[in-house]
Amino acid sequence: MPIIKPVSELRNYPEVLKDVAIGNPIFLTKNGTGRYVILDIADYATIEAAGKLATELMRGRSSGESEGWIGKDAMRARFSEALNG
């Protein structure tokens, strides 16, 4: 169940921050409308990593569509080459 609080409760921010945990963000409202989220740094890092992964997957798809796809054996060879120098 999400925790939703008005932004005005930040006047007593230590109490608000006590409720923040991994997987348990606090949603803040302003004038009754959802506006901000306070989340644990680990959750933020996960969101950032997912965004970077999505970007790289989109680049790969775009490359495959414009330059052609390669088979799994060629892909493994490229990764092995990149890892081994």
C-alpha positions as CSV (number, residue, x, y, z in Angstrom):
1,M,0.0,0.0,0.0
2,P,1.6,3.3,-1.0
3,I,2.2,6.0,1.6
4,I,0.8,9.3,0.4
5,K,1.3,12.5,2.4
6,P,0.8,16.2,1.7
7,V,4.0,18.1,0.9
8,S,3.2,20.2,4.0
9,E,4.3,17.3,6.2
10,L,7.9,18.0,5.1
11,R,7.9,20.7,7.8
12,N,8.5,17.7,10.1
13,Y,10.8,15.9,7.6
14,P,12.5,13.5,10.1
15,E,9.2,11.8,10.7
16,V,8.4,11.6,6.9
17,L,11.9,10.2,6.2
18,K,11.4,7.4,8.8
19,D,8.8,5.9,6.5
20,V,11.1,5.7,3.5
21,A,12.6,2.3,2.8
22,I,13.8,0.2,-0.1
23,G,10.7,-0.6,-2.1
24,N,8.6,1.8,0.0
25,P,8.7,5.3,-1.4
26,I,6.7,8.2,0.0
27,F,4.4,10.0,-2.5
28,L,3.8,13.7,-1.8
29,T,0.8,15.6,-2.9
30,K,0.5,19.4,-3.6
31,N,-3.0,20.8,-3.6
32,G,-4.4,17.3,-3.6
33,T,-2.5,16.2,-6.7
34,G,0.5,13.8,-6.8
35,R,3.6,15.8,-7.3
36,Y,6.8,14.4,-5.8
37,V,8.3,11.1,-4.7
38,I,10.9,10.4,-2.0
39,L,12.6,7.1,-2.4
40,D,15.6,5.2,-1.0
41,I,18.8,5.7,-2.9
42,A,18.9,1.9,-3.7
43,D,15.6,2.3,-5.5
44,Y,16.9,5.3,-7.4
45,A,19.9,3.4,-8.5
46,T,17.7,0.6,-9.7
47,I,15.6,3.0,-11.7
48,E,18.7,4.6,-13.2
49,A,20.1,1.2,-14.2
50,A,16.9,0.2,-15.8
51,G,16.8,3.4,-17.8
52,K,20.3,2.9,-19.0
53,L,19.6,-0.7,-20.0
54,A,16.4,0.3,-21.9
55,T,18.5,2.9,-23.7
56,E,21.1,0.4,-24.7
57,L,18.5,-2.1,-25.8
58,M,16.8,0.6,-28.0
59,R,20.2,1.4,-29.5
60,G,20.8,-2.3,-30.2
61,R,17.4,-2.7,-31.8
62,S,17.9,0.4,-33.9
63,S,21.3,-0.8,-35.0
64,G,19.9,-4.2,-35.9
65,E,17.1,-2.7,-38.0
66,S,19.4,-0.3,-39.8
67,E,22.6,-2.4,-40.2
68,G,21.2,-5.9,-40.1
69,W,21.0,-8.5,-37.4
70,I,23.8,-11.0,-36.4
71,G,23.4,-14.6,-35.3
72,K,24.1,-15.8,-31.7
73,D,27.5,-17.3,-32.7
74,A,28.7,-14.0,-34.2
75,M,27.4,-12.1,-31.1
76,R,29.2,-14.5,-28.7
77,A,32.4,-14.0,-30.7
78,R,32.1,-10.2,-30.5
79,F,31.5,-10.3,-26.8
80,S,34.5,-12.7,-26.3
81,E,36.7,-10.4,-28.4
82,A,35.6,-7.3,-26.4
83,L,36.1,-9.0,-23.1
84,N,39.5,-10.6,-23.9
85,G,40.9,-7.5,-25.7
